[in-house]
């Protein structure tokens, strides 16, 4: 059986939701908020990847500064930097998927940030703290650079028909 047939069979057998986020929407939101043009982001570009059934949607919130002395998100719960395949740059889908999966498994079910290309950060008060150091333009294709978080909101599904949305996002 070919790899394509195996993948199709797996997709048919599993209950898996597709998480879709559109970098074009991120670009428009950032440009509107900051009044700048981020030429390094290609528009439009949609990334799709599978997560567990508990996660039905990620909402790309945006790019925010962090501070080493007063972290916006205080718990570094996963480091995916050594697993980054730089030959796939600028595709950070695997990093974002790993951070989302680990966040949910660790009980961080509202928001998480990706910092320094592959560090996953969150805490119990992430929704209240993520923007404490203001917005930034120092992100790259859906991940933050040094002391910068690209923030994602996690929307969980109660059933396949109803979704919980995050307040204020």
Secondary structure, 3 states (H helix, E strand, C coil): CCHHHHHHHHHHHCCCEEEEEEHHHHHHHHHHHHCCCCCCCCCCCEEEEEECCCEEEEEEEEEEECCCCCCCCCEEEEECHHHCCHHHCCCCHHHHHHHHHHHHHHCCCCEEEEECCCEEEECCCHHHHCCCCCECCCEECCEECCCEEEEEEEEEECCCCCECCCCCC
